[in-house]
Amino acid sequence: MSKEKIALFTIFGGTGDLAQRKLYPSLFKLYQKGYLQEHFAVIGTARRPWTNEHYHGVITDSLASLNADPAMVAKFADHFYYQSHDVTDAQHYITLKKLSEKLDAQYGLEGNRIFYLAMAPNFFGTIAQHLRSENILTPNGFNRVIIEKPFGHDFESAKELNDQLTATFNEDQIYRIDHYLGKEMIQNISAIRFGNNIWESLWNNRYISNIQVTLSEKLGVEERAVYYDNSGALRDMVQNHILQILSLLTMDQPVEFTEKDIDVEKVKALRSLRPLKPEEVATNFVRGQYGADGDVQAYRNEDKINPDSNTDSFVAGKIMIDNFRWSGVPFYVRTGKRLADKFTRIDVVFKRPIVNIFNHDDVRANDDADAHLAPNVLTINVEPTEGVELQMNAKNVGQGFATTPVKLNFAHDSAATANSPEAYERLLHDALNGDATNFTHWKEVAYSWKFVDVIQKYWDEHTPDFPNYRPGSMGPTASDELLAKDGHEWVYKS
Ligand SMILES: NC(=O)c1ccc[n+]([C@@H]2O[C@H](COP(=O)([O-])OP(=O)(O)OC[C@H]3O[C@@H](n4cnc5c(N)ncnc54)[C@H](OP(=O)(O)O)[C@@H]3O)[C@@H](O)[C@H]2O)c1
């Protein structure tokens, strides 16, 4: 059976950064692998008046780093059409409809349409409304819309945005991108958990002490300054990526590994997050903003950042989940900019053995922490290394029975990683297949915002003492204290 997928892509924001850096290379990789062949076409739209020829040059340039066969690149680029289009101008949708119908007939696209909104979210409602009013959706094929984060800036705005989208599209036609869900090791969480009896049997509050999720960035705000200063780390990373990862780590086993069954379990997990009361925010969440250090300037001095900004470039938090499985287990999460390194990792810290028979007397005599056995830690390395590490105790070589922590290590080999699809390629492929498993569903978005809104509101009402961390560190000391007061510590320390 042919693996070819048949569709017309319409990319709103076709001249933008996301389209050029991620979408065109990902579509090309799907083309190289045969998922896209003859029966696909792409309409790129934006306001600037490009010609098709110029657009083909942009497509070719966006693929430069792939070192692909120029003849293949040229053949691929021939499937691209540029349409100058202001999304707020109703007239432009008439032209778009004509071009869509022409390409549908020319390439035999069977009425299958994917609309990719690679633009600021304040345009989503207008685009969706015009797609419906100008009859650009087809009655015979599939119609799917892919949208980017941010999905609102709080629950109310997210709901408004969702209402606008659902006036045109059903929930099962809406593909909300969270590109972390396209990452190899995030997808691997379910395989590790539900494919291995040893883990799933221990995956609860009887055996797990705490779970840590770290999304660490080395760079500052770079070109996203304006957006970021209005958002901050809590909204930009916790509401979406971190809570999505948490839902995959904590959900119960789905009946089947299907989109619907997984969504049911993720929603249950997110509904079980213990909501914080405003007075609990300060003790459970830490915010930070970096100062200057050497050549690195302070957040407030970065280009296009408000010099009085109180935006959080770092957040760490303790999250509790109120259900039978997780009661009593703290989930510590943290993310920030200008930290020690760029990486994403998950550390599952197991409870220590109750008795250390190897240093039994020391433990009983003075409760010496060093005399306890080290906990087992299962680390899921998401990026840049992709793999799994397990810390366990083993006997030191030689005489005596002193123990030492050793590590079992698995990392994907570099050849497998090089061939593994990037997040956007995977997600575009899923959208072509009509599989929204690795996209965010509305109820998940809604519960995530409700959890985060309490924290943001408390922060907005209280002035922070910023800056409070040094670039190159792992955030403010209060982040370490958050764990220390529970008798825990971050597994990864800079
Ligand atoms: N870039 C990333 O890596 C990234 C990552 C995650 C999420 N996102 C999200 O993806 C979306 C796009 O981001 P981006 O970085 O690609 O932004 P961008 O580079 O600023 O691109 C915005 C696009 O919108 C077009 N546009 C603006 N106003 C328009 C109008 N009235 N009518 C038609 N087209 C219009 C612009 O083209 P013209 O000026 O020619 O009209 C441009 O193509 C945003 O929602 C962003 O938050 C981006």
The ligand as a Tripos MOL2 file, in Angstrom:
@<TRIPOS>MOLECULE
LIG
   48    52     1     0     0
SMALL
NO_CHARGES

@<TRIPOS>ATOM
      1 N1          9.3000   30.8590   15.3330 N.am      1 LIG1
      2 C1          9.2140   29.8460   16.1420 C.2       1 LIG1
      3 O1         10.1580   29.0390   16.3010 O.2       1 LIG1
      4 C2          7.9510   29.6060   16.9290 C.ar      1 LIG1
      5 C3          7.9680   28.6280   17.9390 C.ar      1 LIG1
      6 C4          6.7980   28.3750   18.6480 C.ar      1 LIG1
      7 C5          5.6400   29.0640   18.3330 C.ar      1 LIG1
      8 N2          5.6540   30.0120   17.3520 N.ar      1 LIG1
      9 C6          4.3990   30.6900   17.0280 C.3       1 LIG1
     10 O2          4.1630   30.5920   15.6310 O.3       1 LIG1
     11 C7          3.5220   31.7540   15.1540 C.3       1 LIG1
     12 C8          4.3670   32.3790   14.0470 C.3       1 LIG1
     13 O3          5.6310   32.6890   14.5790 O.3       1 LIG1
     14 P1          6.8160   33.2620   13.6920 P.3       1 LIG1
     15 O4          8.0160   33.2530   14.5700 O.co2     1 LIG1
     16 O5          6.8910   32.5680   12.3890 O.co2     1 LIG1
     17 O6          6.3520   34.7960   13.4760 O.3       1 LIG1
     18 P2          6.8330   35.8130   12.3530 P.3       1 LIG1
     19 O7          8.1690   35.4520   11.8270 O.co2     1 LIG1
     20 O8          6.6130   37.1660   12.9250 O.co2     1 LIG1
     21 O9          5.7900   35.5670   11.1900 O.3       1 LIG1
     22 C9          4.4980   36.0970   11.2030 C.3       1 LIG1
     23 C10         3.8890   35.9040    9.8440 C.3       1 LIG1
     24 O10         2.5870   36.4760    9.8220 O.3       1 LIG1
     25 C11         2.4650   37.2580    8.6180 C.3       1 LIG1
     26 N3          1.4580   38.2880    8.8760 N.ar      1 LIG1
     27 C12         1.4540   39.2150    9.8450 C.ar      1 LIG1
     28 N4          0.3340   39.9610    9.7750 N.ar      1 LIG1
     29 C13        -0.3880   39.4770    8.7390 C.ar      1 LIG1
     30 C14        -1.6450   39.8100    8.1710 C.ar      1 LIG1
     31 N5         -2.4090   40.7970    8.6400 N.pl3     1 LIG1
     32 N6         -2.0780   39.0820    7.1300 N.ar      1 LIG1
     33 C15        -1.3360   38.0760    6.6220 C.ar      1 LIG1
     34 N7         -0.1420   37.7200    7.1060 N.ar      1 LIG1
     35 C16         0.3340   38.4200    8.1580 C.ar      1 LIG1
     36 C17         3.8620   37.7730    8.3750 C.3       1 LIG1
     37 O11         4.1030   38.0770    7.0390 O.3       1 LIG1
     38 P3          3.8930   39.5310    6.3790 P.3       1 LIG1
     39 O12         4.5670   40.5140    7.2600 O.co2     1 LIG1
     40 O13         4.4780   39.3920    5.0060 O.co2     1 LIG1
     41 O14         2.4060   39.7200    6.3250 O.co2     1 LIG1
     42 C18         4.6780   36.5180    8.7130 C.3       1 LIG1
     43 O15         4.6760   35.6130    7.6400 O.3       1 LIG1
     44 C19         3.3380   32.6400   16.3780 C.3       1 LIG1
     45 O16         2.0640   32.3570   16.9340 O.3       1 LIG1
     46 C20         4.4070   32.1670   17.3410 C.3       1 LIG1
     47 O17         4.0730   32.4010   18.6960 O.3       1 LIG1
     48 C21         6.7950   30.2870   16.6550 C.ar      1 LIG1
@<TRIPOS>BOND
     1     1     2 1
     2     2     3 2
     3     2     4 1
     4     4     5 ar
     5     4    48 ar
     6     5     6 ar
     7     6     7 ar
     8     7     8 ar
     9     8     9 1
    10     8    48 ar
    11     9    10 1
    12     9    46 1
    13    10    11 1
    14    11    12 1
    15    11    44 1
    16    12    13 1
    17    13    14 1
    18    14    15 2
    19    14    16 1
    20    14    17 1
    21    17    18 1
    22    18    19 2
    23    18    20 1
    24    18    21 1
    25    21    22 1
    26    22    23 1
    27    23    24 1
    28    23    42 1
    29    24    25 1
    30    25    26 1
    31    25    36 1
    32    26    27 ar
    33    26    35 ar
    34    27    28 ar
    35    28    29 ar
    36    29    30 ar
    37    29    35 ar
    38    30    31 1
    39    30    32 ar
    40    32    33 ar
    41    33    34 ar
    42    34    35 ar
    43    36    37 1
    44    36    42 1
    45    37    38 1
    46    38    39 2
    47    38    40 1
    48    38    41 1
    49    42    43 1
    50    44    45 1
    51    44    46 1
    52    46    47 1
@<TRIPOS>SUBSTRUCTURE
     1 LIG1         1 GROUP 0 **** ****
